[in-house]
Amino acid sequence: MCAIVLAALVGPRAIDVIYWLIDPTRWSSAFGGGWILPLLGIIALPWTTLCFVVVAPQGMNSISGLGFIVVLIGFLADLGTYGSSAYTNKDKIGYGN
């Protein structure tokens, strides 16, 4: 179970970093040339960041209706990852014991 949680937390970040190294111009145009916002996205919301780069290659103004749905699915995947890791660790935390 621990390997699944670790893969869910590290996997999307590794995909983001590899994609950023392979196609840095797409990431630069999607986030307006900065590197801080993509880095924060990789750390905090990796699936959302990956979905945003895929559907918005020219930035926020290039997202269509379907693109918003894809980014929302990425956000829900991030929430599910954090929620599932918290749920699996609930028995390991001693509340006042």
N, C-alpha and C positions, 0 to 999 in steps of 0.2 A: 504494500500500500504506500509505503514511503517513497518508493521509486516512481510511482504514478504521480504523486503530489509534486515531487521534485521535477519530473518531466513537464508537468503542467505549469510550473512556475518558471523554469529555465528555458524550456523549449521555444515559446514565442519570442523571448528576448534574443535568443540565439538566431532565430529566423530574421528578426528585425536587423540585428547587427550585420549579418551576412548580406541581407538585401541592401542595406545602406552602403556597404563596401562594394557591392557589385554595381549598383546604379546610384551613385551619389548625386547626379544631376536631377534625377526625379525627386529625391528627398529634398534637395535644395529648392526646387521649384514648388513643391507641395507646401513647404513650411516658410517660404519667402526668404530663403538664403540663410537663415539662422541655424545654429546647431544646438542651442540650449533647449528649445521646445521639443525637438525630436528626441533628445537625450532624456528629458523628463518624461516624455511619453513612453519611451522604451522601459524606463524604470517603473513607472506607476501603472500605465495602461498599455501593455504591449500589443494586445489584439486590436484595440481601438486604433492605435497608431498605425499598425500594419494595414488595416482596412482603409484608413484615411489616405494613406499613400497610394494604395491601389486604385481607389475610386476618384481621387482628386489630384491628378498629376500637375495641374496648374494652380492649386490652392483651393481655398474655400469657395470661391466664386464658380468653380467648375463642377461642383457637385449637383447631380440631378436628384430627383425624388427617390430613385432606386439606390443611389449612392448613400443617401441618408439612412436608408434601411440597412444597408451593408455595414455602415459605421455603427449603427445601433446594435446590430448583431454582435459586432466586435466588442462593444461596451458590455453587453450582457454576458459574453464569454469571459471578459475580465472579472465581472462581478461573480460569475459562477466559479471561476478559479479561486478567487479569494474566499468565497463562501464555503466551497467544498473543503479547502484546506483548514479553515477554522472549524468546520463541523467534524472533520476527522481527528482534530487535535483536542476536542472538547473533553475526552476522557483522560487525557494526559495532564491536564491542568488541575492541580489540587486547590480547590477553593477553601482555604482556611484549614486544611488538614495538616 
